[in-house]
Amino acid sequence: MQIRKIKMRIQVISDKMLTIVPKPADRTPDCMMAAEVAVAEKPPKEKWGGTCVRGSNGRNHARLWCLLLIVALLGLTGQAQAARREGWFSKNGRTYYYEDGSRLKGWQEIDGKTYRFTANGVLMTNRITRTKSGQYVYLDQSGAQSEDSVIQLAVNFVVKHTQTSWSSRRKLNACYNYLVWNMTYRHVSLPYKISNFPVMARSLFSLMTGDCHSSAIALTYIARVLGYDCRVVYGKVSSRGKVARSVHGWSEICVDGEYLMYDVTMQRAHRDATLHAIPREDYPYALKAIAVYDLTAEKGKVKWKKADKV
């Protein structure tokens, strides 16, 4: 259909060009003379807003129609390409979804998952947003609305203890401070393994009780819904001496391209120390990292994975 339209447009423009450009036999002596002068002598400069003195009017009209033809072809080609687009399409770091050649906008159900697009059709990703019903939800790294129950608890925690107008960094610091000064420390007897991470975080969000590991895991969930790459670290620490002896856990959050430590329970015990938003090498006490676990959320699924490097 698009090819037929292009052919018709070319035919119309070509007919107009043939009716405007005079045949060589019909040229007047003046036109012929002008053509000879144009070949023999250097053509004079054209003046803005003046009359073109180069060649005949017919020749200028021909050039104009040629330009119009090119523009028309480019426009139709672009329309044809847009009309052919279907499904996901990415350009300049932005993602769109096309249906019948048009970008989808607003809330959409695609392949069983819920997505939200801006008024310009750009996919929204890795952020907390509000649904039509007024509920706050997390759109994961792929843009899909997360259905994970612990992720939703983290979203609720952020909404309760921050303001929507705040920056992500300010929200992160506010949530960290709330955990530091409001949670009740209680040892968690669950084995330290990935399958127990959601259980430990859910317990802390629900009861505000837990230990260094559960608070670190919960803060990592919070950082994830705020759009940060993040991880939890299992290791050892000691505030006395130069050897880390006590089993410990903390969160590390990527801020401005650098992973920084956020230590909830040690901050409770050492109020005068700065134990958050610092690189590992600036930690003031003996510290040893043993294992690192990254948290990702894509295509509606949340995944903990042990990192290759500590």
N, C-alpha and C positions, 0 to 999 in steps of 0.2 A: 504493500500500500504506500509506504514511504517512498519507495523507488519510483512508483508511478507518479507521485506528486512532484518529485524532483524533475522527472522527464517533462511533465507538463509545464513546470515553471521555466525550464530551459527553452522549451519551444516558444512560449510566449515572449520571453526576453529576446530570443533570436529573431522572431518576426519583427519586433519593434526595432531592433538594430538594422535589419535589412530595409525597413521603410525610411530610416533616418539617414543612413550613410549613403551619399550619392554615388552612382556608378561612375567609373572613369570617363565614359563617353559623355556624360551629362555635365561634367565640370565646366565651369565658365573659365574664360581666359584669366580672370583675376585669380581664381583658385589655383590654376595651373602655375601662374606666375608666383603665387605665394609658396607653392610647393617647391619650385625651382630655387627660390631664394632661401628657403629653409635648408636645402641640401648644400647650396654653394656657400652660404655665409653662416657664421655662428649665430644662433638664435638669440634675440634679445631677452633680457631677464623679464620675468613676469612680475607684475605688481599686484600686491594684495588689494583686493577690492576692485581691481581694474579689469579690462577685457584682455583675454588671452590673445596674443598676437602670433602664436605659433601654430601654423597649419590652418586648416579650414574648420569651420564650425561643425561640419559633419564628422570630421576626424575626432574632434573633442567630444562630441556626443557619443561616438563609438567607444572611446576610452571610458567615459562615464558609465555606459551600459555594461561594459566589461567588468568594471568594479562592482556594479550592482549585482551582476550575475554571480561573481565570486562570493559576495556577502550572502546572497540568497542561498547558494549551495552550502556554505558553511553553516548557516542557520538551520537548514533542513537536515543536514548531516547530524548536527548536535541534537535536534529533536528526535531524529531516528534512533540515535544511540540511547537517549534518555528513555524513549518508548520501549526499547528492547530490554532495559534493565529490570531484573527481577531478583528479589531476595536481598541478601546482605551486600553492601557496597561500602568500601572504605577509601577515603581520600584526604590527604593532608592531616592525618591523625584523627579524623572524625569518621564515625560509622553511621550509616543510614540503612534503612530497609525499604525496598521498592516493591510495590504491589500494583500491577497493571500500569507500570511506568511512572507511578507517583510515589513520593516519599510518605511513609506513615508518620503520624504525629500523635502526641499525647500517649495515653496508656493503650497498650496493644498486647494481645495474646498471640504468641508465635511459637509453634511447635510445642505447645503445652506449658510454656513459660511466659511470665509477665514481664514486659519491658515498658520503659517510659522514654518518649522522645520529646525534644523541645519543639517550639513553634516552627522552627526551621527544619525539623526532621532529624536533628542530631541525637544520637543515642546517649542517654545519661548513664554514667557508670561510677562505681566505687564511691557511693555517697548515701547519706540518709536523705530520704525524701518523704513527702506527705501524699497519701493516696486521696482519692476523691471522697472517701468516707471519713477522712480526718486522721487515719492511723499513720504513724511513722514507721517506715520500713527501710531496709537496706537493699540497695541495688548493687550487686556484687561487681567484681572486676570485669565480667563479661557483659554487665548490664542487666542480668536477670534478677528479678526480685527473689531474695533469699527466703526460703521456707524453714531454715534451721531454727530450732527453738532457742538455743543458746545465743545465737546471733541476735534474735529478737529481744532477749533479755538484755544484751549489751546495748541495743538501740534504745530500749526503754530507760536504761540507766543514764545514758547520755542525755536524752530528752529531759529527764527529771532533774538533772543536776547542772544543766547548762542552758544557755539561751541561743535561739536560732541565729541571732545576729552576730554571735561570736565567731572568730576564726577557728579553724580546726586545731591549731596549736593551743589556743586558749581553752578550748573544750577539753583537750587532752590533759592539760595541766590541772584543770578543775576536777576532772574525774580522778586523777592520780591523788590529789590532795584529799579528796573525800574518802578514798579508800584508806589512805594512810591514817587519818585521824578518826575514822568512824567504824572500821571493821574491828571485830573482836578476834584475838588470836586464839586458835585452837588447832592442835595437831590433827592432820588428816591421815588416817591409817591406810588409805587405799594405796596399792602398789603404784609406783611412778611409771606409767606406760601410757602411750598415746590414746588407747581406748578409754582411759579414765579421765582424760583431760576435760571433755564436756561435762562429766559428772561433777568434777571438782569446781569448775567455773559456775555451774548451775547452783551448787550449794552456796557458794559465796554470794552470788547475786540475790538469792532468795533469802538467806539467813544472815548475811553480812558477817559470817564467821569463817575462819579458815587459817591456813598457814602460809608460809612464803611461796610455796608452789601454787596453791589455789589462787592466791592474790595475783601472782605473776601471770597465770593463765587467763584470769578474768581481765586483767588490764590489757593483755594482748588481743583479746576479743574486742575490747573497747577501741583500741587503736585501729583494728581492721575495719570496723564500721565507720570510723572517721577518715578512712581513705589512706591509711599508712601501711606500708610494708612492715611486717613485724614478726617477732619470733620470741620464744621463751627459752631460757637457758637453765640447764641443770648443772650444778657445780658445787663448789665449796667456798666457805668464807670464814674469816676470823678477824675480830676487831682487836684481838690481843696477840701480839707476836707477828712474825713474818711468814708463818705457814698457815695456809687455809685448811682448817680441819673439819668444820661443821658443814653438813650437807645443806645446800641452800638453792633457792631458785629466784630468778629475776626476769624481767621483761626487757627486750631490746627493740627499739622502734627507730625506723629509718626516717630521720628528719633532715631535710635539705641534702639528701644523698649520703648521709652518714648515720650508722647505727649507734644509738645512744642508750645508755642504761637507765632503767627506771626501777628502783628497788623499794618496794612498798614496806616490807616488814623491818628492814634495817633502818629505814628512815624513821619509823616509829620509835625505835630504840635509841637513835642518835639524832635528836632534833636539831642540833647545831650544825650537823654535817650536811653537805650538798650531795645527795645520793640519787639525783634524777637529772636527766638531760645532760649526761656526761659520757664521754667515751670510756671504754673499759680501762684504758691505761691511766685514766685520771681518778679511778676509784681509790679512796684514801685508805682502804683496809686490804689485808691479804685476800686475794681472790684467785680462784681457779675454775675455768670453764671446762666441763667434761663433755656435755652433749648439747646440741642446738636443734630446736624444732621450729620449722617455719609454718606459718598459718596462711593459707590461701583460700579464697572463696570465688569460684568460677562456675558458670553454667548451672547456677542454683545449688551447687554442692560446696560444702566446707571440708577442707582437708588439712590435716597435720602431717608433716613429713620431716623425718630426721635429716638434717643437713649433712653434707659430706665433710664440711670443714667446721671446726670449732672457732 
